[in-house]
Amino acid sequence: MVQAARELLAVRSPLDAELMVSDMIGAWWGRRVRGGDVEQVLGEGLVDYAAKAGSPASLTLLICLAYLGTARQGAKAEGAALALMESGVARPGWADRVGAVKPTGCYVSRDAYGDQDTVICTFAYRWGEESAAEAGQERHALVMVVDHNMSGMARDAWVSSQVDMLIEKARAEAAGNAMLLFEEIEPQQARALLESAMKATREPKTPPPVSDSYSAYHAFARARLKALPPGRKRPAPLHIEAPYSRERRAMLAAEFLASDAAEHLSDPSAASRCADHIIDYGCEQDFSRPLRVSPTKCETFLLDWLPRKVMLSVAEQEAMPHVLAAWARFAARRTGLPERGLKATLDAVWEAIGKFPEAYRDPTSFGLDRPLLERLLPDGDLSALARRVFAFPFLQGVHNGVDLDRLNPADDADRRTLLEIDHVGAADEEHLAWHEEIASRLWVGDPPQLWEAAQRLLDLGHDRHDVLHVLIEIAERIGGDPEELAAALDDIADIPDEI
């Protein structure tokens, strides 16, 4: 990378240099390394290496890293760059203007469904005594796409120097399409929305579903947002509502079931439970917006979220697609979704109906009877099934006169009994206490890295008890620091020989 930084000496503007370095350090964005945080191992390692190189190219790289890097990288890079400049290392004339930008306007283009926001933030360099014409040549726009069907994450980013053309095109598209809205927003609102979106993108432990270009612009976007004024205003494009209480959710479900849209539903009991799931999804997965409907949201709910998260009865499985279509009609009237949007949403629901039986596999098809499933999933959280079965493999039959079918793994006393049966004559009280700690964490999925680490080790062919002992060793060694525990679990790739 230090060798590649020689190209920075040939560029003519700070914008080109910033984009080149953002692309360069985007090479490790979202990746993992053993033995530490990737930004520390590679990012700070690059700063240290460039500082030792002491060349004009490495100085230029450090100047850009001081602006584009993380807080720790920026501080180290700034100190190293100052030291090199004091020693007489030359730098390009544009180096003083790296990051010296001011916002000139923020805009958002959003669809009528509320699925996606395309945010445009425009900037110009501060040119001091230079002419306005020269300043205009350095105008540029940061464009970011926020996907509200994916937890509000930033899915794409790019930079354009054709600012006026970009804005006029977006405005013209909205003027000719009732399903699009384009408007100017306050810079504080843009910053709040995009910082939240970038945070949502970096939270997943698995690689997030972003565009191929996102990593190249990630550092540039992170730095440019700091040029926008901070503020506590709620991001306008999200239209986030106040959190729904249980009482408010129940009232909304009752209004739906009493509406004309639901009058054709033949099983009121199943329809009521399905409506509860639809409302819970909108409240918990869509920023407290249960009444927002769209083709993508309905497909994601029916074919992705439900099959992973909710245990449905046979009656609920049959009713759910029809309840979802009725909910779309009810919600569209309440929110004023154009008829064109409602038709597209209903078409998507009916198309998904044929795929739903295949997407939603009844948990009883896994070989577990209904009473056992209800003991393992008293909260109906289908995504917890595998880790709870792993934690409590003995739940049926009779062992030493104990009827396992009567024991409740969600109850602390019964949980201890089940673990004692799993370790008959082979564990002392302290060891059993650690097994109980791990089992309790697996039951609630806290931290999620615990089950992820267990799955990696199981996939390598290791025995269940050996895997549990590795998890216990890590938890015992780390103690109560949740971040250190998560990092240590992330770092486990195989079982050490000494376990």
C-alpha positions as CSV (number, residue, x, y, z in Angstrom):
1,M,0.0,0.0,0.0
2,V,2.9,2.4,0.7
3,Q,4.2,1.6,-2.7
4,A,0.8,2.2,-4.3
5,A,0.7,5.5,-2.5
6,R,3.2,6.8,-5.0
7,E,0.3,7.4,-7.3
8,L,-1.0,10.1,-4.9
9,L,1.9,12.3,-5.9
10,A,0.5,12.5,-9.4
11,V,-3.1,13.5,-8.6
12,R,-4.2,17.1,-8.9
13,S,-6.9,17.5,-6.3
14,P,-7.6,16.5,-2.7
15,L,-10.8,14.8,-3.8
16,D,-9.0,12.4,-6.1
17,A,-6.5,11.6,-3.3
18,E,-9.2,11.0,-0.7
19,L,-11.1,8.7,-3.0
20,M,-8.0,6.7,-3.8
21,V,-7.1,6.2,-0.2
22,S,-10.7,5.4,0.8
23,D,-10.6,2.7,-1.9
24,M,-7.2,1.5,-0.6
25,I,-8.3,1.1,3.1
26,G,-11.6,-0.3,2.0
27,A,-9.7,-3.5,1.1
28,W,-10.0,-4.7,4.7
29,W,-13.5,-3.3,5.6
30,G,-15.8,-5.9,7.0
31,R,-13.0,-8.5,7.2
32,R,-11.8,-10.4,10.3
33,V,-8.3,-11.2,11.4
34,R,-7.2,-13.5,14.1
35,G,-5.6,-11.9,17.2
36,G,-7.2,-8.5,17.1
37,D,-9.4,-5.9,15.5
38,V,-8.8,-5.5,11.8
39,E,-8.7,-1.7,12.0
40,Q,-6.0,-2.0,14.7
41,V,-4.0,-4.8,13.1
42,L,-4.1,-3.5,9.5
43,G,-5.1,0.1,9.8
44,E,-2.8,1.2,12.6
45,G,-0.2,-1.1,11.2
46,L,-0.3,0.7,7.9
47,V,0.1,4.1,9.8
48,D,3.2,2.8,11.6
49,Y,4.7,1.4,8.5
50,A,4.1,4.5,6.5
51,A,5.7,6.6,9.3
52,K,8.9,4.5,9.1
53,A,9.0,4.7,5.3
54,G,9.5,8.5,5.6
55,S,9.0,9.2,1.8
56,P,6.9,11.9,0.2
57,A,4.4,9.2,-0.9
58,S,4.1,7.8,2.6
59,L,3.6,11.4,4.0
60,T,0.8,12.0,1.5
61,L,-0.8,8.6,2.6
62,L,-0.6,9.7,6.3
63,I,-2.2,13.0,5.5
64,C,-5.1,11.3,3.9
65,L,-5.3,8.7,6.7
66,A,-5.4,11.4,9.3
67,Y,-8.7,12.5,7.8
68,L,-10.2,9.2,6.5
69,G,-9.0,6.7,9.2
70,T,-10.7,5.8,12.5
71,A,-10.2,8.0,15.5
72,R,-7.2,6.1,16.6
73,Q,-5.7,5.8,13.1
74,G,-6.3,9.5,12.5
75,A,-4.6,10.6,15.7
76,K,-1.6,8.4,15.0
77,A,-1.4,9.4,11.3
78,E,-1.6,13.1,12.2
79,G,1.3,12.9,14.6
80,A,3.4,10.9,12.2
81,A,2.7,13.3,9.3
82,L,3.7,16.3,11.4
83,A,6.9,14.6,12.4
84,L,7.8,13.9,8.7
85,M,6.9,17.5,7.6
86,E,9.1,18.9,10.4
87,S,12.0,16.7,9.1
88,G,11.6,18.3,5.7
89,V,9.7,15.6,3.7
90,A,7.9,17.3,0.8
91,R,4.1,17.2,0.3
92,P,1.8,18.0,-2.6
93,G,0.3,21.5,-2.8
94,W,-3.3,20.2,-2.4
95,A,-2.4,18.3,0.9
96,D,-3.5,21.3,3.1
97,R,-7.1,21.0,1.7
98,V,-7.7,17.3,2.5
99,G,-11.0,17.2,4.3
100,A,-11.4,21.0,4.3
101,V,-14.9,20.9,2.9
102,K,-18.2,22.5,3.7
103,P,-21.7,21.1,3.1
104,T,-23.7,22.9,0.3
105,G,-27.0,21.0,0.5
106,C,-28.6,17.6,1.4
107,Y,-31.5,15.9,-0.4
108,V,-33.4,12.6,-0.2
109,S,-35.2,10.6,-2.8
110,R,-37.6,8.0,-1.4
111,D,-40.2,5.7,-2.7
112,A,-43.9,5.8,-1.6
113,Y,-43.5,2.4,0.1
114,G,-40.8,3.6,2.5
115,D,-38.5,0.8,1.4
116,Q,-35.5,2.9,0.5
117,D,-34.0,6.3,0.9
118,T,-31.4,7.7,-1.5
119,V,-29.6,10.5,0.3
120,I,-27.5,13.0,-1.6
121,C,-25.1,15.2,0.4
122,T,-23.2,17.9,-1.6
123,F,-19.9,19.5,-0.6
124,A,-17.4,22.0,-1.8
125,Y,-13.8,22.6,-0.7
126,R,-12.9,25.8,1.1
127,W,-10.6,27.6,-1.3
128,G,-9.7,30.7,0.7
129,E,-8.8,33.5,-1.7
130,E,-9.3,31.3,-4.8
131,S,-12.0,32.2,-7.3
132,A,-15.6,31.0,-7.1
133,A,-15.1,29.3,-10.5
134,E,-12.3,27.2,-9.2
135,A,-14.3,26.3,-6.1
136,G,-17.2,25.2,-8.3
137,Q,-14.9,22.7,-10.0
138,E,-14.4,20.9,-6.7
139,R,-18.1,20.4,-5.9
140,H,-19.1,16.8,-5.4
141,A,-21.9,14.7,-4.0
142,L,-21.9,11.7,-1.7
143,V,-24.8,9.4,-2.5
144,M,-25.9,6.7,-0.1
145,V,-28.7,4.2,-0.3
146,V,-30.5,3.2,2.9
147,D,-32.5,0.0,2.9
148,H,-35.3,0.0,5.5
149,N,-36.2,-3.6,4.8
150,M,-32.7,-4.6,6.0
151,S,-32.7,-2.9,9.4
152,G,-32.1,0.5,7.9
153,M,-28.6,-0.3,6.8
154,A,-26.5,1.5,4.2
155,R,-26.5,-0.8,1.1
156,D,-24.6,1.3,-1.4
157,A,-22.5,4.4,-1.7
158,W,-20.7,6.4,-4.5
159,V,-19.4,9.9,-5.3
160,S,-20.3,12.1,-8.2
161,S,-18.7,15.3,-9.4
162,Q,-21.8,16.1,-11.6
163,V,-23.7,17.6,-8.8
164,D,-26.3,19.7,-10.7
165,M,-27.0,17.0,-13.2
166,L,-27.5,14.5,-10.4
167,I,-30.0,16.6,-8.5
168,E,-31.9,17.7,-11.5
169,K,-32.3,14.1,-12.7
170,A,-33.6,13.0,-9.3
171,R,-36.0,15.9,-9.2
172,A,-37.3,15.1,-12.7
173,E,-37.8,11.4,-11.9
174,A,-39.9,12.3,-8.8
175,A,-41.9,14.8,-10.8
176,G,-43.1,12.2,-13.3
177,N,-43.7,9.3,-10.8
178,A,-46.3,9.3,-8.1
179,M,-44.4,6.6,-6.3
180,L,-41.3,8.8,-5.8
181,L,-40.7,11.8,-3.6
182,F,-37.7,14.1,-3.8
183,E,-37.0,16.9,-1.3
184,E,-34.3,18.9,0.4
185,I,-33.6,18.0,4.0
186,E,-31.6,19.7,6.8
187,P,-28.0,18.6,7.1
188,Q,-28.6,17.5,10.7
189,Q,-31.3,15.1,9.5
190,A,-29.0,13.7,6.8
191,R,-26.2,13.1,9.2
192,A,-28.5,11.4,11.8
193,L,-30.0,9.1,9.1
194,L,-26.7,8.1,7.5
195,E,-24.7,7.6,10.7
196,S,-27.5,5.3,11.9
197,A,-27.5,3.5,8.5
198,M,-23.7,3.0,8.6
199,K,-23.9,1.7,12.1
200,A,-26.5,-0.8,11.1
201,T,-24.3,-2.0,8.2
202,R,-21.3,-2.7,10.4
203,E,-23.2,-4.5,13.2
204,P,-23.7,-7.9,11.5
205,K,-21.0,-10.5,12.2
206,T,-21.5,-12.0,8.8
207,P,-20.6,-10.0,5.7
208,P,-23.5,-7.6,5.1
209,P,-25.4,-7.6,1.8
210,V,-23.9,-4.4,0.4
211,S,-22.9,-3.4,-3.1
212,D,-19.5,-4.2,-4.5
213,S,-18.5,-0.5,-4.3
214,Y,-19.6,0.1,-0.7
215,S,-16.3,-0.8,0.9
216,A,-14.4,1.5,-1.4
217,Y,-16.4,4.5,-0.3
218,H,-17.0,3.6,3.4
219,A,-14.1,5.6,4.8
220,F,-14.8,8.6,2.6
221,A,-18.5,8.6,3.7
222,R,-17.7,8.2,7.3
223,A,-15.3,11.2,7.2
224,R,-17.7,13.4,5.1
225,L,-20.6,12.9,7.5
226,K,-18.5,14.6,10.2
227,A,-18.5,17.7,8.0
228,L,-22.3,17.9,8.4
229,P,-23.6,19.7,11.6
230,P,-24.6,17.3,14.4
231,G,-28.1,17.4,15.8
232,R,-30.5,15.3,17.7
233,K,-33.3,15.7,15.2
234,R,-35.1,12.5,14.2
235,P,-34.2,11.5,10.6
236,A,-37.2,12.9,8.6
237,P,-37.1,10.2,5.8
238,L,-37.7,7.4,8.3
239,H,-40.9,8.7,9.7
240,I,-40.1,6.8,12.9
241,E,-43.1,6.6,15.2
242,A,-43.1,6.3,19.0
243,P,-42.6,2.7,20.2
244,Y,-45.8,0.6,20.2
245,S,-46.8,-0.6,23.7
246,R,-48.5,-4.0,24.0
247,E,-51.8,-2.2,24.6
248,R,-51.4,-0.2,21.4
249,R,-50.5,-3.3,19.4
250,A,-53.6,-5.1,20.7
251,M,-55.8,-2.1,19.8
252,L,-54.4,-2.0,16.3
253,A,-55.0,-5.8,15.8
254,A,-58.6,-5.3,17.1
255,E,-59.2,-2.5,14.6
256,F,-57.8,-4.7,11.8
257,L,-60.0,-7.7,12.7
258,A,-63.1,-5.5,12.8
259,S,-62.4,-3.8,9.5
260,D,-63.9,-4.6,6.1
261,A,-60.5,-5.8,4.9
262,A,-60.6,-8.7,7.3
263,E,-64.2,-9.7,7.0
264,H,-63.5,-12.6,4.6
265,L,-61.0,-14.4,7.0
266,S,-62.7,-17.6,8.0
267,D,-60.7,-18.5,11.2
268,P,-60.8,-15.5,13.5
269,S,-58.5,-17.1,16.1
270,A,-55.7,-17.9,13.6
271,A,-56.2,-14.5,12.0
272,S,-55.8,-12.8,15.3
273,R,-52.5,-14.6,16.0
274,C,-51.2,-13.9,12.5
275,A,-52.1,-10.2,12.8
276,D,-50.1,-10.2,16.1
277,H,-47.0,-11.5,14.2
278,I,-47.4,-8.9,11.4
279,I,-47.7,-6.1,13.9
280,D,-44.7,-7.4,16.0
281,Y,-42.6,-7.6,12.8
282,G,-43.4,-4.0,11.9
283,C,-42.7,-2.7,15.4
284,E,-39.5,-4.6,16.1
285,Q,-38.0,-4.9,12.6
286,D,-39.2,-1.8,10.8
287,F,-38.7,1.1,13.1
288,S,-42.2,0.9,14.8
289,R,-44.0,1.1,11.4
290,P,-46.5,-1.9,11.4
291,L,-48.7,0.0,8.9
292,R,-46.0,0.3,6.3
293,V,-46.5,-2.2,3.5
294,S,-44.6,-2.9,0.3
295,P,-43.9,-5.8,-2.0
296,T,-40.4,-6.3,-0.6
297,K,-41.5,-6.0,3.0
298,C,-44.3,-8.5,2.6
299,E,-42.0,-11.0,0.8
300,T,-39.3,-10.6,3.4
301,F,-41.8,-11.1,6.2
302,L,-43.5,-14.2,4.6
303,L,-40.5,-16.0,3.1
304,D,-37.6,-15.0,5.3
305,W,-38.5,-13.7,8.7
306,L,-41.4,-16.0,9.6
307,P,-39.6,-19.3,8.6
308,R,-36.6,-18.3,10.7
309,K,-38.3,-16.7,13.7
310,V,-41.8,-17.9,14.5
311,M,-43.4,-21.2,15.3
312,L,-46.8,-21.3,13.6
313,S,-49.6,-23.8,14.2
314,V,-51.0,-25.6,11.1
315,A,-54.0,-23.3,11.2
316,E,-51.8,-20.2,11.3
317,Q,-49.6,-21.5,8.4
318,E,-52.8,-21.8,6.3
319,A,-54.1,-18.5,7.3
320,M,-51.0,-16.3,7.2
321,P,-50.8,-15.4,3.5
322,H,-54.5,-14.4,3.4
323,V,-54.2,-12.4,6.6
324,L,-51.1,-10.6,5.2
325,A,-53.1,-9.7,2.0
326,A,-56.0,-8.4,4.1
327,W,-53.5,-6.4,6.3
328,A,-52.0,-4.8,3.2
329,R,-55.5,-3.5,2.2
330,F,-56.1,-2.3,5.7
331,A,-52.8,-0.6,6.1
332,A,-52.8,1.0,2.6
333,R,-56.1,2.8,3.4
334,R,-54.7,4.0,6.7
335,T,-51.4,5.3,5.2
336,G,-52.7,6.6,1.9
337,L,-50.5,4.3,-0.2
338,P,-51.4,4.9,-3.9
339,E,-53.6,2.3,-5.5
340,R,-50.7,1.4,-7.8
341,G,-48.6,0.6,-4.8
342,L,-51.3,-1.5,-3.1
343,K,-51.8,-3.5,-6.3
344,A,-48.1,-4.3,-6.6
345,T,-48.0,-5.3,-2.9
346,L,-51.0,-7.7,-3.3
347,D,-49.5,-9.2,-6.5
348,A,-46.3,-9.9,-4.5
349,V,-48.2,-11.5,-1.7
350,W,-50.1,-13.8,-4.0
351,E,-47.0,-14.7,-5.9
352,A,-45.3,-15.6,-2.5
353,I,-48.2,-17.8,-1.5
354,G,-47.0,-20.6,-3.7
355,K,-43.5,-20.4,-2.2
356,F,-44.6,-20.1,1.5
357,P,-45.2,-23.8,2.1
358,E,-41.7,-24.6,0.9
359,A,-40.1,-21.7,2.8
360,Y,-41.9,-22.4,6.0
361,R,-41.0,-25.9,7.2
362,D,-43.2,-27.0,10.1
363,P,-40.9,-27.6,13.0
364,T,-42.6,-31.0,13.6
365,S,-41.0,-32.1,10.2
366,F,-37.6,-32.0,12.0
367,G,-38.6,-35.1,14.0
368,L,-39.7,-33.3,17.2
369,D,-43.2,-33.7,18.4
370,R,-45.4,-30.7,19.2
371,P,-45.2,-30.9,23.1
372,L,-41.4,-31.1,23.0
373,L,-41.3,-28.0,20.6
374,E,-43.5,-26.1,23.0
375,R,-41.2,-26.8,25.9
376,L,-38.2,-25.7,23.9
377,L,-39.9,-22.7,22.4
378,P,-42.2,-21.2,25.0
379,D,-41.6,-17.9,23.4
380,G,-42.2,-19.2,19.8
381,D,-38.7,-18.1,18.7
382,L,-38.0,-20.6,16.0
383,S,-34.5,-19.3,15.5
384,A,-33.6,-20.5,19.0
385,L,-34.5,-24.2,18.3
386,A,-31.1,-25.5,17.2
387,R,-29.1,-23.9,20.0
388,R,-31.6,-25.0,22.7
389,V,-31.5,-28.6,21.4
390,F,-27.7,-28.4,21.6
391,A,-27.9,-27.1,25.2
392,F,-30.4,-29.7,26.4
393,P,-30.2,-32.9,24.4
394,F,-32.0,-35.1,27.0
395,L,-35.7,-34.0,27.2
396,Q,-37.6,-37.3,26.7
397,G,-37.9,-40.6,28.3
398,V,-37.1,-41.8,31.9
399,H,-33.6,-41.6,33.5
400,N,-33.0,-43.0,37.0
401,G,-36.6,-42.8,37.7
402,V,-36.9,-39.2,36.5
403,D,-39.6,-38.5,33.9
404,L,-37.7,-36.1,31.5
405,D,-41.0,-35.2,29.7
406,R,-42.1,-33.4,32.8
407,L,-39.0,-31.2,33.1
408,N,-39.1,-27.7,31.8
409,P,-35.7,-26.4,30.4
410,A,-36.9,-22.8,30.9
411,D,-37.2,-23.4,34.7
412,D,-34.0,-22.9,36.7
413,A,-34.5,-26.0,38.9
414,D,-35.5,-28.3,36.1
415,R,-32.6,-27.0,34.0
416,R,-30.1,-28.0,36.7
417,T,-31.6,-31.5,36.8
418,L,-31.3,-31.9,33.1
419,L,-27.7,-30.9,33.2
420,E,-27.0,-33.3,36.0
421,I,-28.5,-36.1,34.0
422,D,-26.2,-35.1,31.1
423,H,-23.2,-35.4,33.4
424,V,-24.0,-38.3,35.7
425,G,-21.0,-39.1,37.9
426,A,-18.7,-37.0,35.7
427,A,-18.7,-33.4,37.0
428,D,-18.3,-31.5,40.3
429,E,-20.5,-28.7,41.4
430,E,-18.2,-25.9,40.0
431,H,-18.1,-27.6,36.6
432,L,-21.9,-28.1,36.6
433,A,-22.3,-24.4,37.4
434,W,-20.3,-23.5,34.3
435,H,-22.4,-25.8,32.2
436,E,-25.5,-24.2,33.6
437,E,-24.0,-20.7,32.7
438,I,-23.3,-21.8,29.1
439,A,-26.7,-23.5,28.8
440,S,-28.5,-20.4,30.1
441,R,-26.6,-18.2,27.6
442,L,-27.4,-20.5,24.7
443,W,-31.1,-20.5,25.8
444,V,-31.4,-16.7,25.3
445,G,-28.7,-16.4,22.6
446,D,-26.5,-13.9,24.6
447,P,-24.0,-13.3,23.2
448,P,-24.8,-14.5,19.7
449,Q,-21.2,-15.2,19.1
450,L,-21.5,-18.2,21.6
451,W,-23.7,-20.2,19.3
452,E,-21.8,-19.1,16.2
453,A,-18.6,-20.4,17.7
454,A,-20.3,-23.7,18.7
455,Q,-21.5,-24.2,15.2
456,R,-18.1,-23.6,13.7
457,L,-16.6,-26.2,15.9
458,L,-19.4,-28.7,15.3
459,D,-19.0,-28.3,11.6
460,L,-15.4,-29.3,12.0
461,G,-16.6,-32.6,13.4
462,H,-15.9,-32.0,17.1
463,D,-17.9,-33.8,19.9
464,R,-20.6,-31.8,21.6
465,H,-19.0,-32.0,25.1
466,D,-15.6,-30.9,23.7
467,V,-17.3,-27.9,22.2
468,L,-19.0,-27.1,25.5
469,H,-15.7,-27.3,27.3
470,V,-14.1,-24.9,24.9
471,L,-17.0,-22.4,25.5
472,I,-16.7,-22.9,29.2
473,E,-12.9,-22.3,29.1
474,I,-13.3,-19.1,27.2
475,A,-16.1,-17.8,29.5
476,E,-14.2,-18.7,32.6
477,R,-10.9,-17.0,31.3
478,I,-12.6,-13.8,30.0
479,G,-14.9,-13.1,32.9
480,G,-17.7,-10.6,32.8
481,D,-16.5,-8.3,30.0
482,P,-19.1,-8.8,27.2
483,E,-17.0,-7.2,24.4
484,E,-13.9,-9.3,25.3
485,L,-16.0,-12.4,25.5
486,A,-17.6,-11.7,22.0
487,A,-14.1,-11.0,20.6
488,A,-12.6,-14.2,22.0
489,L,-15.5,-16.3,20.7
490,D,-15.1,-14.7,17.3
491,D,-11.5,-15.7,17.3
492,I,-12.1,-19.4,17.9
493,A,-11.5,-21.3,14.7
494,D,-10.7,-24.8,16.2
495,I,-10.3,-26.6,19.5
496,P,-6.9,-26.1,21.1
497,D,-4.9,-29.3,21.7
498,E,-4.9,-28.7,25.5
499,I,-8.7,-28.8,25.8
